[in-house]
């Protein structure tokens, strides 16, 4: 039992198995595993260490401080930062040996000036907007800037990439993005300035659009065992389990309201178990009265409003329950899936996993 009462278990073998599954699909193409947002809530450092040992070629983060954190923890190899490079952060990129994402000409010029003045070329990947309309240079409107950037000296232009907006639900829109990107790559090849590594495929595209694999793929949620909406799971195994313990037991009389607002009233004499898990741990209040957890092999309904630090469970029909008994909130059986929590909130499993707070210890097994 964790001293904290509630904790996250992360299965290293499942993580490694999911990397191996992607490797079987994409062959000798490079695999960049995304470990941003603290490894999608799983713990970035140990996740990075595990996937690299399992055969991933690189890892990627969203923000520079995430990359610095990995380096300070001893993670070696290539670490990509996916947010746009800013010249003010140059010293950190140099210090930690991070791969930069370039989205505009001034950023590229700053990298070039650094390389020319120091003789140290930083690795950089140019981001292209082919339809996401979020980050990057437009593949046609900004063609002149793209050519200018990739012709700048003092930078090792290792890669060029784009990101799909609808790879999980719209094949036509995705194919259009692929075509636009391929047209640009052909043009750059003719100009002699195409970077050696082009990449586009996120988790959904890896499974639905093999024509987008190119020289590297970027799995995110798939590595953690979840197929994007509308995509078969292809043998992926969920990696994370959320566990807790029974910390208090008491009886409530029929008609007695439970927790804030009295949203649940005991319909009979009811035995309640209190678990040390609440929205302060990133387990949203919106789940209140809408889920079951497993205690002693039995599914028991959560009742009353979830609090900052506790939730209540009806264990009246579980006479053998005792203080300290283990509880499964996210587990291996279908009734305990992270997806069912996402459905409760009308969101996606990514959000459920990423929101699990740092107060919950991550235990890698």
C-alpha positions as CSV (number, residue, x, y, z in Angstrom):
1,X,0.0,0.0,0.0
2,X,1.3,3.5,-0.9
3,X,1.9,5.8,2.1
4,X,-0.2,8.3,0.2
5,X,-3.3,6.1,0.1
6,X,-3.8,6.6,-3.6
7,X,-1.3,6.2,-6.4
8,X,-0.8,5.6,-10.0
9,X,0.8,2.3,-11.2
10,X,2.6,2.2,-14.5
11,X,3.4,-1.1,-16.2
12,X,6.8,-1.0,-17.8
13,X,6.3,-4.2,-19.7
14,X,3.1,-2.8,-21.2
15,X,4.9,0.4,-22.2
16,X,7.7,-1.6,-23.8
17,X,5.2,-3.9,-25.5
18,X,3.4,-1.0,-27.1
19,X,6.7,0.4,-28.4
20,X,7.5,-3.0,-29.9
21,X,4.0,-3.1,-31.5
22,X,4.7,0.2,-33.3
23,X,8.1,-1.0,-34.3
24,X,6.6,-4.2,-35.9
25,X,4.3,-1.9,-37.9
26,X,6.7,0.8,-39.1
27,X,9.9,-1.3,-39.6
28,X,13.2,0.7,-39.6
29,X,11.6,4.1,-39.6
30,X,12.5,6.2,-36.6
31,X,10.1,6.4,-33.6
32,X,9.8,9.6,-31.7
33,X,7.7,8.9,-28.5
34,X,5.9,11.9,-27.0
35,X,6.3,12.2,-23.3
36,X,5.0,15.7,-22.9
37,X,2.6,16.7,-20.1
38,X,4.6,14.5,-17.7
39,X,4.3,11.5,-20.0
40,X,0.6,11.9,-20.5
41,X,0.2,11.8,-16.8
42,X,2.3,8.6,-16.4
43,X,5.6,10.2,-15.3
44,X,7.9,11.6,-18.0
45,X,11.3,10.5,-16.8
46,X,10.6,6.8,-16.2
47,X,8.4,6.7,-19.3
48,X,11.2,8.1,-21.4
49,X,13.7,5.8,-19.8
50,X,11.5,2.8,-20.5
51,X,10.5,3.6,-24.1
52,X,14.1,4.3,-25.1
53,X,15.2,1.0,-23.6
54,X,12.4,-0.7,-25.5
55,X,13.7,0.6,-28.9
56,X,12.3,4.1,-29.4
57,X,14.8,6.3,-31.1
58,X,13.9,9.7,-29.6
59,X,11.4,11.4,-27.2
60,X,9.5,14.6,-27.5
61,X,8.1,17.2,-25.1
62,X,6.0,20.2,-25.5
63,X,8.0,22.8,-23.6
64,X,11.6,23.6,-23.0
65,X,11.4,23.1,-19.2
66,X,10.1,19.5,-19.8
67,X,13.2,18.8,-21.9
68,X,15.5,20.3,-19.3
69,X,13.8,18.1,-16.6
70,X,14.5,15.0,-18.6
71,X,18.2,15.9,-19.1
72,X,18.6,16.7,-15.4
73,X,17.2,13.2,-14.6
74,X,19.8,11.6,-16.8
75,X,17.8,11.0,-20.0
76,X,20.2,10.8,-22.9
77,X,19.6,10.7,-26.7
78,X,17.6,13.1,-28.8
79,X,15.0,15.2,-27.0
80,X,12.7,17.2,-29.2
81,X,10.9,20.4,-28.0
82,X,7.7,20.9,-30.0
83,X,6.9,24.4,-28.9
84,X,8.2,27.1,-31.3
85,X,11.9,28.0,-30.6
86,X,12.4,31.5,-29.2
87,X,15.8,33.2,-29.3
88,X,15.6,34.0,-25.6
89,X,15.8,30.3,-24.8
90,X,18.9,29.7,-26.9
91,X,21.2,29.1,-23.9
92,X,18.9,26.4,-22.5
93,X,18.8,24.6,-25.9
94,X,22.6,24.7,-25.9
95,X,23.0,23.7,-22.3
96,X,20.7,20.7,-22.5
97,X,21.3,19.7,-26.1
98,X,17.7,19.9,-27.2
99,X,16.2,19.7,-30.7
100,X,14.5,22.9,-31.7
101,X,11.2,23.3,-33.5
102,X,11.4,26.3,-35.8
103,X,8.1,28.0,-36.9
104,X,9.3,31.4,-38.2
105,X,12.2,33.2,-39.9
106,X,13.4,35.2,-36.9
107,X,13.9,32.0,-34.9
108,X,15.8,30.4,-37.7
109,X,18.0,33.4,-38.1
110,X,18.8,33.3,-34.4
111,X,19.9,29.7,-34.6
112,X,21.9,30.5,-37.7
113,X,23.7,33.4,-36.1
114,X,24.5,31.2,-33.1
115,X,25.9,28.4,-35.2
116,X,28.0,30.8,-37.3
117,X,29.5,32.6,-34.3
118,X,30.3,29.5,-32.2
119,X,30.8,26.8,-34.8
120,X,28.2,24.7,-32.9
121,X,25.2,23.8,-35.0
122,X,22.0,23.0,-33.2
123,X,19.6,20.4,-34.5
124,X,16.4,21.8,-35.7
125,X,13.1,20.7,-37.4
126,X,11.0,23.0,-39.4
127,X,7.2,22.9,-38.7
128,X,4.9,23.2,-41.6
129,X,1.1,24.0,-41.5
130,X,-0.7,21.9,-44.0
131,X,-4.2,22.2,-42.4
132,X,-4.0,22.2,-38.6
133,X,-3.9,26.0,-38.6
134,X,-2.1,26.2,-35.3
135,X,1.7,26.4,-35.6
136,X,4.2,26.5,-38.5
137,X,4.8,28.0,-41.9
138,X,2.0,27.5,-44.5
139,X,3.1,25.1,-47.2
140,X,2.3,27.4,-50.1
141,X,1.8,30.9,-48.8
142,X,5.1,30.9,-46.9
143,X,7.1,28.9,-49.5
144,X,9.6,31.7,-49.9
145,X,10.3,31.8,-46.2
146,X,10.6,28.0,-46.0
147,X,13.2,28.1,-48.8
148,X,15.1,30.9,-47.1
149,X,15.1,29.2,-43.7
150,X,16.3,25.8,-45.0
151,X,19.1,27.6,-46.9
152,X,20.4,29.3,-43.8
153,X,23.9,28.2,-42.7
154,X,24.9,27.4,-39.1
155,X,22.0,25.1,-38.4
156,X,21.7,21.3,-38.8
157,X,18.3,21.2,-40.5
158,X,17.7,17.6,-39.6
159,X,13.9,17.4,-40.0
160,X,10.7,18.9,-41.4
161,X,7.3,18.0,-40.2
162,X,3.6,18.6,-40.2
163,X,0.7,17.7,-37.9
164,X,-2.7,16.2,-38.8
165,X,-5.9,17.8,-37.5
166,X,-8.3,14.9,-38.2
167,X,-6.3,11.7,-38.6
168,X,-8.7,9.9,-36.3
169,X,-12.0,10.8,-38.0
170,X,-11.6,12.2,-41.5
171,X,-9.5,10.2,-44.0
172,X,-10.1,12.7,-46.9
173,X,-8.9,15.7,-44.9
174,X,-5.8,13.7,-43.8
175,X,-5.0,12.6,-47.3
176,X,-5.2,16.2,-48.4
177,X,-2.7,17.2,-45.7
178,X,-0.4,14.3,-46.8
179,X,-0.6,15.4,-50.4
180,X,0.2,19.0,-49.5
181,X,3.2,17.9,-47.4
182,X,4.5,15.6,-50.1
183,X,4.2,18.3,-52.7
184,X,6.3,20.6,-50.5
185,X,8.9,17.8,-49.9
186,X,9.2,17.2,-53.7
187,X,9.7,20.9,-54.3
188,X,12.4,21.1,-51.6
189,X,14.1,18.0,-53.0
190,X,14.3,19.6,-56.4
191,X,15.9,22.7,-54.7
192,X,18.4,20.5,-52.9
193,X,17.2,21.7,-49.4
194,X,15.0,18.9,-48.2
195,X,15.9,17.9,-44.7
196,X,16.7,14.2,-44.4
197,X,13.9,13.3,-41.9
198,X,10.3,14.2,-42.8
199,X,7.6,13.1,-40.3
200,X,3.8,13.6,-40.0
201,X,2.2,10.5,-38.5
202,X,0.7,10.8,-35.0
203,X,-0.9,7.7,-33.3
204,X,-4.1,7.7,-35.4
205,X,-2.1,8.1,-38.7
206,X,0.2,5.3,-37.8
207,X,-2.7,3.0,-37.8
208,X,-4.9,4.5,-40.5
209,X,-2.4,6.2,-43.0
210,X,0.8,4.2,-43.6
211,X,1.5,6.5,-46.5
212,X,2.3,9.1,-43.9
213,X,5.0,7.2,-42.1
214,X,7.8,8.8,-44.1
215,X,11.2,8.7,-42.3
216,X,9.8,8.9,-38.7
217,X,6.5,8.5,-36.8
218,X,5.4,10.3,-33.6
219,X,3.2,8.0,-31.4
220,X,1.7,9.6,-28.3
221,X,-1.4,8.1,-26.8
222,X,-0.8,4.7,-28.6
223,X,2.3,4.2,-26.5
224,X,0.2,4.4,-23.4
225,X,-2.2,1.7,-24.7
226,X,-5.1,3.7,-26.1
227,X,-6.2,3.8,-29.7
228,X,-7.5,7.1,-30.9
229,X,-11.3,7.3,-31.5
230,X,-12.4,5.2,-34.4
231,X,-9.1,3.3,-34.6
232,X,-8.8,-0.4,-33.8
233,X,-6.5,-1.0,-30.8
234,X,-4.1,-3.3,-32.7
235,X,-3.1,-5.2,-29.6
236,X,-2.2,-2.1,-27.5
237,X,-2.2,-2.6,-23.8
238,X,-3.2,0.2,-21.4
239,X,-0.2,1.1,-19.2
240,X,-1.8,3.0,-16.3
241,X,-3.8,1.9,-13.3
242,X,-5.2,4.2,-10.6
243,X,-5.4,2.6,-7.2
244,X,-6.5,3.7,-3.7
245,X,-7.3,2.3,-0.3
246,X,-10.1,2.2,2.2
247,X,-9.3,4.8,4.9
248,X,-12.5,5.1,6.8
249,X,-15.7,3.0,7.3
250,X,-19.0,4.2,8.8
251,X,-22.7,3.5,8.8
252,X,-25.3,6.1,7.7
253,X,-29.0,5.9,8.3
254,X,-31.7,5.9,5.7
255,X,-32.5,9.4,4.6
256,X,-29.1,10.8,5.6
257,X,-27.5,13.0,2.9
258,X,-23.9,12.4,2.1
259,X,-21.2,15.0,1.2
260,X,-21.4,18.6,-0.1
261,X,-24.8,19.6,-1.3
262,X,-26.5,16.4,-0.3
263,X,-26.7,15.2,-3.9
264,X,-27.0,11.6,-2.7
265,X,-29.2,10.5,0.1
266,X,-28.9,7.0,1.7
267,X,-31.9,4.9,0.5
268,X,-31.3,2.5,3.4
269,X,-29.0,1.9,6.2
270,X,-25.7,2.3,4.3
271,X,-22.1,1.5,5.0
272,X,-19.7,4.0,3.5
273,X,-16.0,3.6,2.7
274,X,-14.0,6.8,2.3
275,X,-11.1,6.8,-0.2
276,X,-8.3,9.4,-0.2
277,X,-8.8,10.5,-3.7
278,X,-10.5,13.7,-4.9
279,X,-10.3,16.6,-7.3
280,X,-7.1,17.8,-5.6
281,X,-5.6,14.7,-7.1
282,X,-7.0,15.6,-10.6
283,X,-9.9,13.2,-10.2
284,X,-12.7,15.5,-11.3
285,X,-15.7,16.4,-9.2
286,X,-17.8,15.8,-12.4
287,X,-17.5,12.0,-11.8
288,X,-19.6,12.3,-8.7
289,X,-22.4,9.6,-8.5
290,X,-21.4,8.4,-11.9
291,X,-18.9,5.6,-11.5
292,X,-18.1,2.4,-9.7
293,X,-14.8,1.2,-8.2
294,X,-13.6,-2.3,-7.4
295,X,-13.1,-3.4,-3.8
296,X,-12.4,-7.1,-2.9
297,X,-13.3,-8.0,-6.5
298,X,-16.7,-6.4,-6.4
299,X,-17.9,-3.2,-8.2
300,X,-19.2,-0.7,-5.7
301,X,-20.9,2.7,-6.6
302,X,-19.3,6.0,-5.7
303,X,-21.8,8.2,-3.9
304,X,-22.1,11.8,-3.0
305,X,-20.0,14.7,-4.3
306,X,-16.3,14.0,-4.8
307,X,-14.4,16.3,-2.5
308,X,-10.9,17.8,-2.8
309,X,-9.3,15.0,-0.9
310,X,-11.8,12.2,-0.5
311,X,-14.6,10.3,-2.2
312,X,-17.3,8.0,-0.7
313,X,-18.2,4.5,-1.9
314,X,-21.3,2.4,-0.9
315,X,-20.0,-0.9,0.4
316,X,-23.2,-2.0,2.2
317,X,-23.3,-5.3,0.2
318,X,-19.6,-6.0,0.9
319,X,-19.5,-7.2,4.5
320,X,-15.9,-8.4,4.3
321,X,-14.5,-4.9,3.5
322,X,-11.8,-3.7,6.0
323,X,-9.7,-0.6,6.5
324,X,-6.7,-0.6,4.2
325,X,-8.3,-2.8,1.6
326,X,-7.0,-2.0,-1.9
327,X,-9.3,-0.2,-4.4
328,X,-9.1,-0.1,-8.2
329,X,-10.4,3.1,-9.9
330,X,-8.7,2.5,-13.2
331,X,-7.8,-1.1,-13.8
332,X,-7.6,-3.9,-16.4
333,X,-11.3,-4.9,-16.5
334,X,-13.6,-3.0,-19.0
335,X,-15.7,-1.6,-16.2
336,X,-12.7,0.2,-14.8
337,X,-11.3,1.7,-18.0
338,X,-10.0,5.2,-18.3
339,X,-12.4,5.6,-21.3
340,X,-15.4,5.3,-19.1
341,X,-14.1,8.2,-17.1
342,X,-13.7,10.2,-20.3
343,X,-17.3,9.4,-21.3
344,X,-18.5,10.6,-17.9
345,X,-17.1,14.1,-18.7
346,X,-17.7,14.1,-22.4
347,X,-14.0,14.3,-23.1
348,X,-11.2,12.2,-24.4
349,X,-8.9,9.7,-22.5
350,X,-5.9,12.0,-23.0
351,X,-7.5,14.6,-20.7
352,X,-8.3,12.0,-18.0
353,X,-4.7,10.7,-17.9
354,X,-3.0,14.1,-18.1
355,X,-5.1,15.6,-15.3
356,X,-4.0,13.0,-12.7
357,X,-2.2,15.2,-10.3
358,X,1.4,15.1,-9.0
359,X,0.1,14.4,-5.5
360,X,-0.5,10.9,-6.8
361,X,2.8,9.0,-6.6
362,X,3.8,7.2,-9.8
363,X,4.9,3.7,-9.1
364,X,6.6,1.9,-12.1
365,X,6.2,-1.9,-11.9
